[in-house]
Amino acid sequence: MVRQVFTETPQYPVDYAVGNHFVATHDRSPFVTRPCIQRRGIDRYDTLDALVGRRNARAGTG
């Protein structure tokens, strides 16, 4: 599951403020209704989403 996408489009502080406000306060935001945590390492990333933990190897490493 891809959770982030990056582009070359410049981002400004207001872009982050509006997005952060929505995900932190909107009733339908998954970040308000359940825990969602990610931890990245060199060769893996761990996720905790709705109390389901997963450990995933990065593509090409395992």
C-alpha positions in Angstrom: 0.0 0.0 0.0 1.5 3.3 -1.0 0.8 6.0 1.6 2.9 8.9 0.2 3.6 10.4 -3.1 6.2 13.1 -3.8 6.3 15.6 -6.7 8.5 18.4 -7.8 5.8 21.0 -7.1 6.9 23.6 -4.6 5.1 23.5 -1.2 4.6 26.5 1.0 3.9 26.7 4.8 0.2 27.3 4.2 0.0 24.1 2.2 1.2 22.1 5.3 -1.0 24.1 7.7 -4.2 23.5 5.8 -3.5 19.8 5.3 -2.4 19.3 8.9 -5.5 21.1 10.2 -7.8 18.8 8.2 -6.2 15.5 9.2 -6.0 16.6 12.9 -9.5 17.9 13.3 -12.0 16.6 10.7 -14.5 14.0 12.0 -13.9 11.7 9.0 -10.1 11.8 9.3 -8.6 8.4 10.0 -6.1 10.1 12.3 -8.9 11.3 14.6 -10.7 8.0 14.8 -7.8 5.5 15.2 -4.1 5.3 15.9 -1.9 5.4 12.9 1.9 5.3 13.4 4.9 4.7 11.0 8.5 4.2 11.8 11.1 4.0 9.0 14.5 2.3 9.2 17.2 1.8 6.6 15.9 -1.5 5.3 12.3 -1.7 6.6 9.3 0.3 7.9 6.9 -0.6 10.7 3.3 0.5 10.8 0.6 0.5 13.4 -2.8 1.2 11.9 -6.0 0.6 13.9 -4.0 -1.6 16.3 -2.7 -3.9 13.6 1.1 -3.9 13.5 3.1 -4.8 10.4 6.8 -5.0 9.7 7.6 -4.6 6.0 10.9 -5.0 4.2 11.6 -2.2 1.6 11.4 -3.3 -2.0 14.5 -5.1 -3.2 15.8 -5.8 0.4 13.9 -8.9 1.4 
